[in-house]
Amino acid sequence: FALLAQSDMPDPARACALLAQAAGAAGMVGGQVCDCLAQAENIDALETMHQMKTGALIRAAIALGAACGALSAAEEQALARYADHIGLAFQVADDVLDVEGACETLGKTAGKDARQNKVTYVSLLGLDAAKKRMHTLYEEAHGALTVFGARGRLLDGVARRMVMRSC
């Protein structure tokens, strides 16, 4: 927050507000509370929780980057769609990796979610449907970048790497 407040961005106060919202009760902290209380009992609740957690931080990172440039309203909306889709795709990939991945890739013990009876995309949808959802979300993120043409390639590569970590 201090770095943002002291930055030479066009609107440092707006940047701080974006990060505060993403990190606070309406964002990561609120989503983490939902996760700890195991409140996600269906796919809609699970997606809301993940949009609050990881999704909020990804959206903030994208919005903060966008705030540094001169983008049109259409480009800002495209980046918001990209961030929303890739944030969820990242979580679906994480749930798939918990079932199929190696501990080195995950950074945690594989199978931990199932042992803790956590509600995940895999537990709600099944492995194959979760993978399909992950790929659909990636395609939607990819499609959101078309407004940028070749300038969107770097963000598309980021999305691809986030989703295809080892799935």
NUZADREN-919605 format. One record per residue (C-alpha): residue number from 1; chain; x, y, z. Coordinates in nm, 4 decimals, decimal comma. Each point is the difference from the previous one (the first is absolute). Example, Ala and Ser with C-alpha at 12.3 -4.5 7.8 and 13.67 -1.06 7.14 Angstrom:
NUKOL;1;A;1,2300;-0,4500;0,7800;
NUKOL;2;A;0,1370;0,3440;-0,0660;
This chain:
NUKOL;1;A;0,0000;0,0000;0,0000;
NUKOL;2;A;0,2837;0,2367;0,0817;
NUKOL;3;A;0,1612;-0,0594;-0,3383;
NUKOL;4;A;-0,3286;0,0596;-0,1793;
NUKOL;5;A;-0,0760;0,3127;0,2021;
NUKOL;6;A;0,3424;0,1442;-0,0817;
NUKOL;7;A;0,0031;-0,1088;-0,3634;
NUKOL;8;A;-0,0180;0,2266;-0,3002;
NUKOL;9;A;-0,3080;-0,1815;-0,1294;
NUKOL;10;A;-0,2741;0,2284;-0,1344;
NUKOL;11;A;-0,2191;-0,0636;0,3090;
NUKOL;12;A;0,1852;-0,1582;0,2953;
NUKOL;13;A;-0,3036;0,0254;0,2287;
NUKOL;14;A;-0,2089;-0,2022;-0,2475;
NUKOL;15;A;0,2781;-0,2585;-0,0212;
NUKOL;16;A;0,0063;-0,0351;0,3793;
NUKOL;17;A;-0,3787;-0,0332;0,0062;
NUKOL;18;A;0,0115;-0,2752;-0,2657;
NUKOL;19;A;0,2539;-0,1987;0,2000;
NUKOL;20;A;-0,1814;0,0581;0,3308;
NUKOL;21;A;-0,3271;-0,1290;-0,1435;
NUKOL;22;A;0,1704;-0,3059;-0,1499;
NUKOL;23;A;0,1746;-0,0842;0,3258;
NUKOL;24;A;-0,2813;0,0815;0,2444;
NUKOL;25;A;-0,3299;-0,1464;0,1126;
NUKOL;26;A;-0,1538;0,0243;-0,3489;
NUKOL;27;A;0,3069;-0,1691;-0,1473;
NUKOL;28;A;0,2713;-0,2362;0,1168;
NUKOL;29;A;-0,0696;0,0188;0,3733;
NUKOL;30;A;-0,3736;-0,0556;-0,0463;
NUKOL;31;A;0,0600;-0,2879;-0,2396;
NUKOL;32;A;0,2463;-0,1588;0,2407;
NUKOL;33;A;-0,2576;0,0216;0,2783;
NUKOL;34;A;-0,2522;-0,1787;-0,2246;
NUKOL;35;A;0,2616;-0,2635;-0,0788;
NUKOL;36;A;0,0926;-0,0558;0,3659;
NUKOL;37;A;-0,3670;-0,0274;0,0973;
NUKOL;38;A;-0,0599;-0,2407;-0,2916;
NUKOL;39;A;-0,2938;0,2078;-0,1214;
NUKOL;40;A;0,0291;-0,0962;-0,3675;
NUKOL;41;A;-0,2536;-0,2790;-0,0456;
NUKOL;42;A;-0,0758;0,0372;-0,3710;
NUKOL;43;A;0,1722;0,1222;-0,3146;
NUKOL;44;A;-0,1390;0,3548;0,0266;
NUKOL;45;A;0,1197;0,0400;0,3594;
NUKOL;46;A;0,3374;-0,1533;-0,0889;
NUKOL;47;A;0,0481;0,2416;-0,2899;
NUKOL;48;A;-0,1030;0,2966;0,2143;
NUKOL;49;A;0,2511;-0,1026;0,2657;
NUKOL;50;A;0,2799;-0,0349;-0,2569;
NUKOL;51;A;-0,0927;0,3290;-0,1665;
NUKOL;52;A;0,0461;0,1582;0,3406;
NUKOL;53;A;0,3298;-0,1732;0,0758;
NUKOL;54;A;0,2411;-0,0578;-0,2851;
NUKOL;55;A;-0,2265;0,1672;-0,2523;
NUKOL;56;A;-0,0034;0,3303;0,1872;
NUKOL;57;A;0,3784;0,0133;0,0145;
NUKOL;58;A;0,0356;-0,0854;-0,3678;
NUKOL;59;A;-0,2632;0,2618;-0,0907;
NUKOL;60;A;0,1854;0,2575;0,2116;
NUKOL;61;A;0,3326;-0,0800;-0,1653;
NUKOL;62;A;-0,1548;0,0396;-0,3442;
NUKOL;63;A;-0,1905;0,3167;0,0971;
NUKOL;64;A;0,3134;0,1543;0,1519;
NUKOL;65;A;0,1915;-0,0706;-0,3189;
NUKOL;66;A;-0,2824;0,1473;-0,2054;
NUKOL;67;A;0,0004;0,3116;0,2203;
NUKOL;68;A;0,3578;0,0667;-0,1097;
NUKOL;69;A;-0,0946;0,0292;-0,3666;
NUKOL;70;A;-0,2389;0,1885;-0,2186;
NUKOL;71;A;-0,2639;-0,2604;-0,0827;
NUKOL;72;A;-0,3416;0,0381;-0,1532;
NUKOL;73;A;-0,3083;-0,1024;0,1960;
NUKOL;74;A;-0,0324;-0,3060;-0,2269;
NUKOL;75;A;0,3581;-0,1025;0,0755;
NUKOL;76;A;-0,0528;0,0423;0,3752;
NUKOL;77;A;-0,3174;-0,2123;-0,0194;
NUKOL;78;A;0,1869;-0,2647;-0,1997;
NUKOL;79;A;0,2723;-0,0138;0,2644;
NUKOL;80;A;-0,2630;-0,0359;0,2740;
NUKOL;81;A;-0,1579;-0,2945;-0,1880;
NUKOL;82;A;0,3449;-0,1518;-0,0536;
NUKOL;83;A;0,0827;0,0321;0,3707;
NUKOL;84;A;-0,3331;-0,1476;0,1123;
NUKOL;85;A;0,0346;-0,3037;-0,2248;
NUKOL;86;A;0,3652;-0,0673;0,0651;
NUKOL;87;A;-0,0468;0,0372;0,3758;
NUKOL;88;A;-0,2575;-0,2792;-0,0020;
NUKOL;89;A;0,1989;-0,2076;-0,2499;
NUKOL;90;A;0,3009;0,0193;0,2327;
NUKOL;91;A;-0,2084;-0,1408;0,2870;
NUKOL;92;A;-0,1465;-0,2791;-0,2103;
NUKOL;93;A;0,3547;-0,0919;-0,1075;
NUKOL;94;A;0,1060;0,0013;0,3648;
NUKOL;95;A;-0,2829;-0,2399;0,0868;
NUKOL;96;A;0,0888;-0,2285;-0,2930;
NUKOL;97;A;0,3659;0,0039;0,0993;
NUKOL;98;A;-0,0953;-0,0957;0,3553;
NUKOL;99;A;-0,1338;-0,3230;-0,1496;
NUKOL;100;A;0,2523;-0,0599;-0,2792;
NUKOL;101;A;0,3060;0,2090;0,0811;
NUKOL;102;A;0,3299;-0,0613;0,1700;
NUKOL;103;A;0,0804;0,1629;0,3338;
NUKOL;104;A;0,2839;0,1969;-0,1625;
NUKOL;105;A;-0,2404;0,1618;-0,2460;
NUKOL;106;A;-0,2647;0,0763;0,2600;
NUKOL;107;A;0,2106;0,1379;0,2805;
NUKOL;108;A;-0,2191;-0,2047;0,2340;
NUKOL;109;A;-0,0756;-0,3648;0,0596;
NUKOL;110;A;-0,1994;-0,1475;-0,2883;
NUKOL;111;A;-0,3440;-0,1265;0,1021;
NUKOL;112;A;-0,0206;0,2405;0,2933;
NUKOL;113;A;-0,3369;0,1411;-0,1103;
NUKOL;114;A;-0,1651;-0,3434;-0,0096;
NUKOL;115;A;0,1464;-0,0990;0,3376;
NUKOL;116;A;-0,1411;0,3199;0,1489;
NUKOL;117;A;-0,3364;-0,0558;-0,1718;
NUKOL;118;A;0,0287;0,3399;-0,1697;
NUKOL;119;A;-0,2531;0,0886;-0,2641;
NUKOL;120;A;0,1885;0,0403;-0,3263;
NUKOL;121;A;-0,0794;0,0114;-0,3690;
NUKOL;122;A;0,1024;-0,3648;-0,0216;
NUKOL;123;A;-0,2209;-0,1068;0,2936;
NUKOL;124;A;-0,2989;0,1865;-0,1441;
NUKOL;125;A;0,0450;-0,0627;-0,3729;
NUKOL;126;A;0,2259;-0,3036;-0,0249;
NUKOL;127;A;0,3519;0,0026;-0,1444;
NUKOL;128;A;-0,0889;0,0029;-0,3705;
NUKOL;129;A;-0,2641;0,2716;0,0345;
NUKOL;130;A;0,2351;0,2089;0,2163;
NUKOL;131;A;0,2660;-0,0216;-0,2713;
NUKOL;132;A;-0,2576;0,1008;-0,2597;
NUKOL;133;A;-0,1057;0,2977;0,2166;
NUKOL;134;A;0,3661;0,1012;0,0360;
NUKOL;135;A;0,0532;-0,0049;-0,3767;
NUKOL;136;A;-0,3261;0,1875;-0,0635;
NUKOL;137;A;0,1023;0,2717;0,2471;
NUKOL;138;A;0,3411;0,0263;-0,1676;
NUKOL;139;A;-0,1651;0,0326;-0,3427;
NUKOL;140;A;-0,2252;0,2760;0,1327;
NUKOL;141;A;0,3032;0,1813;0,1448;
NUKOL;142;A;0,1809;-0,0453;-0,3314;
NUKOL;143;A;-0,3019;0,1352;-0,1885;
NUKOL;144;A;-0,0166;0,3084;0,2208;
NUKOL;145;A;0,3457;0,0985;-0,1243;
NUKOL;146;A;-0,0965;0,0191;-0,3678;
NUKOL;147;A;-0,0564;0,3757;0,0317;
NUKOL;148;A;0,3766;0,0344;0,0543;
NUKOL;149;A;0,1109;-0,1941;-0,3075;
NUKOL;150;A;0,3693;-0,0876;0,0181;
NUKOL;151;A;0,0384;0,2114;0,3147;
NUKOL;152;A;-0,2026;-0,2630;0,1871;
NUKOL;153;A;0,2451;-0,2841;-0,0644;
NUKOL;154;A;0,1958;0,0490;0,3206;
NUKOL;155;A;-0,3132;-0,0115;0,2176;
NUKOL;156;A;-0,1230;-0,3022;-0,1933;
NUKOL;157;A;0,3297;-0,1724;0,0758;
NUKOL;158;A;-0,0420;0,0813;0,3681;
NUKOL;159;A;-0,3493;-0,1484;-0,0065;
NUKOL;160;A;0,1160;-0,3120;-0,1813;
NUKOL;161;A;0,2819;-0,0554;0,2482;
NUKOL;162;A;-0,2283;0,0506;0,3005;
NUKOL;163;A;-0,2519;-0,2514;-0,1271;
NUKOL;164;A;0,2268;-0,2559;-0,1604;
NUKOL;165;A;0,2492;-0,0229;0,2877;
NUKOL;166;A;-0,0005;-0,3786;-0,0180;
NUKOL;167;A;-0,3536;-0,0943;-0,0947;
